[in-house]
Amino acid sequence: MGDHGDGTLDVLRSVWAADDAARAELDEECGPTKSCKNMKDVTFDGYAEPGDDLSGAWRERLAREGKLSASEGSIRDLVLGSSDPR
């Protein structure tokens, strides 16, 4: 796990072993307490007909708008750059 692996593992174990009161305190400190006002009414309604595949409809819309990439890659490749030396 590297230099910090043991410390990280200890922290994770303490979080997993926490009682309900400690979990509630952690949720209060770290959890989202309110929604973003700009995004609270955002939905995916209208992207696909009721009962249709939402992800397929999203891909079709991206393709129509010229935003769909034909190259295969991962999120990692997108963020860190392709690991392929080509």
FENRA-V38124 format. One record per backbone hydrogen bond with DSSP energy under -0.5 kcal/mol. CO is the residue of the C=O (numbers start at 0). NH is the residue of the N-H. E is the energy in kcal/mol with one decimal. If there is no record, write none. Layout:
CO_NH_E ; CO_NH_E
This chain:
1_4_-0.7 ; 3_7_-2.3 ; 4_8_-2.5 ; 5_9_-2.1 ; 6_10_-2.1 ; 7_11_-2.5 ; 8_12_-2.5 ; 9_13_-2.2 ; 10_14_-2.2 ; 11_15_-2.7 ; 12_16_-2.1 ; 13_17_-0.5 ; 14_17_-0.9 ; 18_22_-2.2 ; 19_23_-2.4 ; 20_24_-2.1 ; 21_25_-2.4 ; 22_26_-2.9 ; 23_27_-2.2 ; 24_28_-2.1 ; 25_29_-2.9 ; 26_30_-2.4 ; 35_38_-1.1 ; 35_39_-1.1 ; 38_41_-1.4 ; 43_46_-1.7 ; 47_45_-0.6 ; 48_51_-2.6 ; 51_53_-0.6 ; 52_56_-2.0 ; 53_57_-2.3 ; 54_58_-2.2 ; 55_59_-2.3 ; 56_60_-2.0 ; 57_61_-2.4 ; 58_62_-2.5 ; 59_63_-2.4 ; 60_64_-2.0 ; 61_66_-3.2 ; 61_67_-0.8 ; 62_65_-1.3 ; 66_68_-0.6 ; 73_77_-1.9 ; 74_78_-2.5 ; 75_79_-3.4 ; 75_80_-0.5 ; 76_80_-1.5 ; 82_84_-0.5
